[in-house]
Amino acid sequence: MSLQAASLFDLDFFARLPIQVEVSNDPLTSDAGLLPLRQFDERIGLTAQFAAALNDPRDQDDIDHSFLEMVRMRVFGILAGYEDQNDHDTLRSDPVFKLIANRSPNDADLASQPTLSRFENQVDIASLKKLRAEFVDRFIASFATPPLTLTFDLDAVDDPTHGSQQLTLFHGFYEQHQYLPLVVTCAETDTIAMISLRHGTATASLGADDDLVYLVTRVRAAWPNVRIHVRADCGFGNPTMHRVCMALDVTFTFGQAANAVLQRETEELLVEAVRRWDETHEPQRLFMGFWYQAQTWPAPLWVVAKAEANAQGTNRRFVTTNRAGATMLLEATYDEYAMRGESENRNKEFKCGLAMDRLSDHRFLANYFRLYLHAAALNLLARLRREVADPPPTPLPDVPVAALPEPARRQYQNARRRQDPLGEGQPATWRLLLIKVAATVVVSCRRIVIRLSGSWPNRSYFEQVHQHVCRRPAVAHFWTG
């Protein structure tokens, strides 16, 4: 990249010497930390397989920018905080983004915003179906050995819209015009296994039964003996989801909305929690379980009820489940359901850290495709984050962190954030510690040199990720049974 020479800017706040600011003609970048992530992507083949799933109707002998190039521009741009197509009108000349897209820094510029817009808007339904299959393929391939159990968390994530996007509608509960994507996250890997974009007034569980059938069928084809558990909030606790889980032979724990019957059954439990709180002034958390069948349910289900009393008042919550042992281990059943909050944290990263809600194309299918681009960025980061994680040992031998009592669990998480900022880091943390770093790019006939600053305080993180990626085998395992 060649920059025009600029005049000097003088600053006089430093009394001992004048400060002059000038523009360098050297090829510079502010995102050199993307390079190890691009190397990791090369190892696992995520963007290559993503692009291969797209139908490209163009004449391949008469194109300047391949689909793979543009997929990498968008995915790595999202990781670096450039969620808009407009950002690439500047980034198309960046030497590191050219390298990410398999171009030399001396080659012609990358795709412009209008080209990227045409790219997203020409995606068809067949390509979206192939992307759904590709996401499940990548999920299966991410396991080195067949898993014994898998936990899938279903969640509806509101996506506010601003403009005239197709199928954006006003949702009374969220009080906004929006889309309502459905995200299926794997608790064991922190990655998105399936995702779908739905119109703004969709119910939480709309289409979740079909998505679950597809996902479970594909996973069972690869691993026939895997045990699958499904968790979701009360928006999914309905007869349709109960029936599909039973038909698929998967266990489930769904939140259950309170009604007059459930409240009547648990009134004594709540009164007892309040009595103990009044006597001890210590927070109370009591559980009970019972069989219950609403008129529309296909069969009776075991309900675990929680009643709390503390300084903030009282609280009752219900879950329905068909898990073995739930009739004996009430508190453990509810606490395991509550652990789906970790998957909700991934969705928070998806929305806030990787700008999943920036679905600003007019066409619904283009926004559906955009959602896949953002999901690919999250999966790339989540997989690398888990591989480079270096958490401290748990305070007690052989005890999972989730099983620690609350003070010990909080202390452990605080210690991990200090010792393992990348393995525990949000997208913003990765940008701060690794991605956002200035570098000079030097191209010769023999090599391309990326020169980092010797005084960069986070260089150790760059070296840590680089060493891991270079040691990692390039061929991903794909178990087909």
N, C-alpha and C positions, 0 to 999 in steps of 0.2 A: 504494500500500500504506500502510495506517495502522497505526502502532505505538502500543501503549499507553505512556503516560508512566511513567517509572521513577524511583525515588528515586536520589539521588546516591550514588556510591561514592567514598570518600576513600582516598587513598594518601599516605604520608608519607615515601617514600624520597628525594624531592627536597627538600633542606633549605631552599632559598631561597624556594620558594612551595609552597602546597598543590596537590595534583593531585586533580581531581574528574572522575569518569566519569559521563556521563549518556546516556540514550537519546534520539536525535533522532526527531521525528515526521515528518521529511522522508522521502519515498520513496527508499530507498537500495538499492544492489546491490553485490555483490562480484565480478561477472562481466561488467563493461561491455566487456571486450575481445572478447567474442563477437560484438559488433555488426558489425565488418568481415567476420567469417567468414559471418555471416548475409547480408550484402550480396553476398559472393562466391557463396554458395549461390543467391541470387536471380538472379545473372548466368548460372550454368551450369545451373540447374534441377534440381539433384540430388535434393533432398528432395521437390520437387513431383512428379517422375517416379516416385520411389520409392513415394510414397503412392498415385499413380494406378494402380499395378500391383496394389493390394490390392482384394480383393472386400469390399465393405461391405454386409452384408445389412440394415443398420438402416434404419428409416424416416427419410429425410433431413429431413423436416419436424419431426422430434421428437427431435433430438439436441442436446446441449450442447457436445460436443467432437468435431471432425472427425478423421478419420484423419491428415490432413496436420498438424494441430495437434499430435497426439500423437507422430507421427514426428519432428517438429522438437523437441519436448520431449526425447525420448529421445536423438536424435543429438547435439544440442548439449549435453545433459547429460553424455553420454559424453565429449565433447571437453573439458568443463570438469572432469572427474573425478568426476561423479556417475553411477556405473554402475548403481546400484540404483533400482528403482521407488520404494522408500521415501523416497529423497532428494527426490522431487517433492512429497511432502506439505508440505515447506517451500518448495520452489522454485515451487510453483504460485501463490504470491503475489508472487514476485519481479518487479519491473517490467521488467527486461530480458528475462527468459524470456517474459513476456507479449508484449513487442514481437516477439521471435523467432517466436512462434506467431501473429503477426498480430492481437494484441489490444492495446488501449490499456492503459497501466498502471492506469487507473481502471475498467477493465472487470472483470467477474466473474473469480474465480480459475480457473486452468487445471485439468486433470484430476488427480484424486487417485490414490493408489497402487492402490486397488481398480479404478478405471476403467482405468488403464494395464494392470493384470493381465488384466482381461477383454479388452482390446484385443489383447494378445499371444496370449492363449489361444484366440481365435476365428479366428486365421489358419489357412487351409486349404491343402491341397496345391496347388490351382489357383493360389493367390496366390504360393506359393513358386516355382512354375514361371514365373509372370510376372516375379517378381523376378530369376530367373536370366536371363531374356531382357533385362530392363531393365538389369542390370549390364553385359551385353555391349553393349547399345545405348549406354550412357553411356561405355563404354570406347572404342567406335568414334568417338563424337561428340567425344571429348577431343582428337582429332588435327585440327589445322587443315589439314593436307595428308596425302594417303595416304602411309604409311610404306613404305620399301623393305624393311626387315627388322623382325621382331619376335622377341623371345626370351621364352618362357614358362617360368617356374620352378615346378615342382610340389613341394609339401612337405606332409607329414603333421605336424600340430601337436597334441601331447597337451594335453588340457583336463581337468584333475582335477575331479571332482565330489564333492559332499558332501551326501548326502541320498538321496531316493528318486526321482530323475529317471528317466523311462522310457529304456530302452536304455543306461543307464550300467552298465558291466561292468568286471570286474577284468582288467587287462592285465598279464601276467606280466613283460614286458620293462620297462615303466615302474613296475611294482609299486604300482599305485594303481587305484582306481575312476575311470573317465574316459569322455569322448567322444574321438574322434579325427578332427577336422575335416581336410578336404583343401582347401588353399589354392593357387590358381593365380595367380601374380603376374607382371606384365609388367615386365621389367627396364628397359625404356626409359622407363616412366612411373612406376614405383614404386607402382602401384595394383593392387588386386585385381580381376582380370578375371572370376574365377569362384570360388565357394566352396560347399562342401557339408559337412553335418554327418553323421557316421557313428557307429555304435555303438562301444562302448569296446574291443571285441576285434577290430576290423577290421584287415586287413592294410594296409600303407602305401599300396598301389596300388589298393585296392578302389574300383571305380567310376571310376578315373582315365581309363580308356580311353574310357568313354562321355562323360565331361566333355570330354576332348580332342577327340573327334569333333564334339561340339556346338560348341565354341569355334572350332575351325579352320574348320568349315563356315560359320559365321556370319561370321567374319573374311574368308574367301575370297570370300563373296558380296559383301562391300563392296569388297574390294581383291583381285581375282583374281591379281595378279602379286606379291603380297607373299611374301617368303621367311620361313619360320617355323622357328625352332630351339627345341627343347624340352630342358630340363635337369632332372635330378632325382638324388637320391642312390640308393644301391644297393637301397633298398626298392622302387624302380620299375624296376630293371634286370632284367626278366623277359621271357619270350617274348611274353606278351600285349601289353606295351607296345612291344616291338620290332615286332610285326606291325602294330599300329594306326598307329605312326609311318610305317612303310613304305607302308601302304595310303593314308595321308593325304599322302604325298610331303612329309613334313617331316623335317628333319635332327634328330638327337638326340645328346646325350651323357649317359649314365647312369653313375652309380657302379656298380661291380661287386664283389660280395663275393668275398673270396679263397677259393680252393679248392686242392686238392693240385696240380692241373695248373698253375694260374697261379703258385703258389709255386715249383714245380719249374722253370718257364720263366724265372723271374726270380731264381733263387738266385745265379747268377754276378753279376748286376747288384748285388745287395745286398752280396755279398762285396767287390766292387770299391769300393762306397761306403764300407764299413768300412775297407778298406785305405787309401784316400785320407784318411779322417778320422784314422787312426792316424799317418799320415805328416805331415800338415799341421796337425792340430787345428783345422781350419776346417770349418764345416758343409758337408756334401756333399749334393747333390741331383741324382740321375742318372735318365735316362729311357730307355726302350726301347719298341718297338712290335712287334706280331705279330698274325697272323690267328688267330682261335680260334672254335670252334663247339662249344658244349655240346650234349648229345644232344637237348635239347628246343628248341633255337633253330631258327628257320626258315632261317637262312643264316649263314655265317661273318661275324664282325664284327671290326673292327680294335680291338685292345686297346692302350691306352697305360698303361704301368706306370711308377710313380715309386718310387724307393728313396732313402731318406734315412738319413744317419748323422750324429749330432751328440752333444753332451754329454748329451742326454736319452735316447740310445739309438738304436735303428733303427726305421724305419717304412716299410711298403710299402702303396701304394694303387693301385687299378686303375679305369679307366673304359673303357666301350665306346662307340663312336661310328660314325656313317656320314657324318661331315662330309668334304667335299672338302678335300684338303690335310692331313688329319690324319696321313697316312702320312709326310709330310715334316716337319711342324712338331709334334713330340711335346710339347715343353715348353709351347708356346703353346696347344696343344689342352687340356692339363691345366689350365693357368692360367686359360683361359677358362671351363672348367667350375667351377673354384674361385671364380670371381666370382659364382656363385649365392649366395655368402655374403651379398651385399648384399640379396638378396630374403629371406634368412633374418633379416636385421636388421629388415626391414619386419614380418616375422611376430613378431619379438620386441617391436616397438612395439605390434603388434596385441594381443599377449597381456598384456604387462606395462604398457605405457603407456595402452592403451585398454580394459583389463580384458575382453578377449575371452573369458576363461575364466569370466566371471560368468554362467554358464548355469544359473540356479537355479530355473527354472520346472519343474513336474512333467512336463508334456506334452512329448514329443520335438519335435513340430511348433512349439510355442511357443519352445523353445530354438533350433530351426533359424532361426526368425524373428529371435530376439535376435541370433544370429550375423550375420545380414544387417544389422541396425541398427549393430552395431559395425563391420562392414566399410564401411558407408556413411560412418561417422565418419572412418575411416582414409582413405578415398578423398578425402573433402572436404579433409582436412588435407594429404594428399600432393599433391594438385593445386595448392592454394594455395601450399604450400611451394616447389614447383618454379617457380611463376610469380614469386614475390617473391625468389627466390634471387639473391644478388649475390656469387658467389665471386670470389676473386682470380684473376688470370691464372696459367696453369700456368708453372712455372719454365722450361720449354723450349717454344719455339714449335711449334705444330701436333702436340704429343705428348699423347695422352690421359693422364689422371691414372693410370689403371690400368697404363699402360705404363712409368711411371717406376720406377726402381730403388727398393728398399724404403726406404732412408733419406730420399730425396727425396720419396717418396709420403707418408711419415709427417709430414715437415715441412710439406708442402702441406696435409694434412688438419688439422694443428694451426693453421696460419695461417687456414684457412677457418673453423674453429670460432670463432676470435677475431673475424674480420671479418664473417662471415655466420652469426650464431647462429640466425636464423630459417630460412634455407634449409637449414641442416645440423641443425636442432634436432629433438630428440625431442618427443613430446607434452608431457612434463613441462617442457621448456624453453619451449614456446609458452605453457603456463599461467603459468610464472614471469615471462616477459618481456612477455606481451601479454594473456592472457585474464583472469587474476586481478587486477583493478583495481577499486577502489571508486569509485563515482560517485553523484551525486545526480540523480534523474530528476524533471524539472519538467514538468507537463502544463498547457497553457493551451488556450484555444479556437482558437488560431492555429498552435501548434507544440508539439513535444515536445523538450525540451532535456536533453541528457546532459552534466552538468558533471563534468569530470575535475579532479583536483588539479593545480595549476600546478607543484607540486614533484615530480610523479611522474617518477622517473628514466628510465623506459622509454617516455616519450611519443613519442620519435622512431620507435620500432618501430610504434606505433599509427598514426602519420602515414604511415609508409612503406607499410603494408598498405592503409590507407584510400585513399591516392592511387592505388595500383595498381588496386584493385578498381573505383574510380570511373572510371578510364580504360578499363577492360576492356569490350569490346563485350558486349552482353547476349545476343546470339544465338550459340549454339554451332554449329560446322560439323558436319554429319553426312554423311559420304561413303557413298553407296550404290552406287558403281560407275558 
